[in-house]
Amino acid sequence: ARRALPRPEVTLSPALRSVTQLPPWFWTAGWAPVEAVAAVPGAVARARAEPVGLEFDPGDGSWGDGQVSCSGPGRPWRAGDADTDSPCRVTYRHTPAVDGKARWSARATIRWRISTVVAGAPGPVVDASTATVLPVVVVALHGLVTR
């Protein structure tokens, strides 16, 4: 039996629109093991894929701070949450305009660890990943002080 590993269903807060210097949170739904079983006469093979990490590449390349890794799925932002309540956040330092673009192409990746058991004996453990690309608009807010 074949089962496809799910791609990340990533949510950003604020949704797909960010402001420079204000770190949006990101998280993914569907963070659960995936199992598949195949049987032939005299043998059963089982595979279990366990999500082990969430990575977020903000897509801003050399203009940013690089990829962020989380050990879990993150958690949804709620009103009243402080900036530091989630390890799954990223700060955009610049708008895509510095690179001549209208948006950054962010990439969210779930890392998986797949273990197998064939005819009762442990098989190899392998790593895999699934990814989703998200278009993220980033704007800069400027203040004006008047006297």
N, C-alpha and C positions, 0 to 999 in steps of 0.2 A: 504494500500500500504506500502511496506517495502522499505527502502532505506538504504544502508550501508553507514556508515560514512567513508570517505577516510582516509587511513593511510598517514602519512606524507611522502611527496616526498622531502627528505632533500638533500641539496647540501652543501658540504664543500668546502672552498677555503683556501688552496689548496685541490684538489679533493682526498678524501680518503687517503691522505698522509699528515702527519704533521711533524713539526720539534719541538723538545722540546724547551720550552720557547718562541716560536712564536705563538701567539694565532690565530688559524684558525677561520674564520667566518662560521656560519651555518645559513641556511634559508630554508624555505619550500615553495613550489608552492601549488596551490590549496587552498589557505586560503579564504574560502567563506562559507557562510551559506548553509545548506542543509535542504530542506523542503520535507515533505511527507504529502499527503492528502488521507484520506480514507472516503468513503461515504457509508452509508446504508440508506434505506428509512427513512426519518425524522431526520437524524443526519449526521453531518460532523465532522470529527476529523482531526485536523492539528497538525503537530509537526514541530518545527523549531530548528535545532541544530546550534548554533553559536560558532565558534572557539574563545576561550578566552585566550589561552596561549600555548606557545611552550616550552617544556622542553627538555634539552639535557643532558643525563648522558654519560660522555665521556668513561665510561667503565674501567677506571683505578683504581677504588676502593680506597683502603686506600693509594695508591700512588699519588692520585690527590687531587684536591680542591673540588670535589663533583659536583653535578648537577647544571646546569645553567638554569634559567627561563627567558623567554621573554614574554612581554605582547602582542606581535604581531608576524608576520611571519618572522621577520628579513628582511634583504634586501641583494641582491647580492653584492658581492665585485666588485669594479671597480678599474682599475689602478688609482693610485693617492689617494685612500682612506687612511686615517690615521687609526692607530690601534684602536682608540677610537670611530670611526664613527658608530659602531654597538654594541648594547648591547648583541647581540647574538654571543658571541665568548667564547672560552674556551682555557685554557692554559694547555698543557700536560707538566708535570714536569719530566717525565721519559718515557723511551721506554718500550714496553711490555716485553722486555727481562728481566727486573727486576722481573717479575712474571713468567718467563719461557715460554713466549708466543711469537708468531710472530706478533700478532696484538691485539689491544683492540677491544672488541665488544661494540660499542657505541649504545645508544638507544635514539631515538627521539620520543617524545610523544606530540600529540596535545590534549589539554584539551578542552572539549566541554560543553556547557550549553544548555540543551534541554528543551524548553518550549512547552506546549501543550494547545490546545483549543479544547474542546469537546462540540458540540451542542451550541457554542457561549459562553461557560463559561470557564474561565481559569482552566487549570488542573495543575497537579504537575510540578515542575521544578526539573530536575535531572541533575546530572553531569555524563559525560562519558569520555572515552579517547580512542585514537587509537595510535598505536606505530609501529615503524620500527627499526630493528636492522641493524647497518652498521659496517662492518669490517674496522677499521682505523689503517693504518700502521703509526707508529711514529718513526722517526729517530733522532739521536743526531748528531749535527755537531760540530766538534772539531777544534779549531784553533791551529796553531803551530807558535810560534814566534821564528824567527831565527835572529841572529846578524851577 
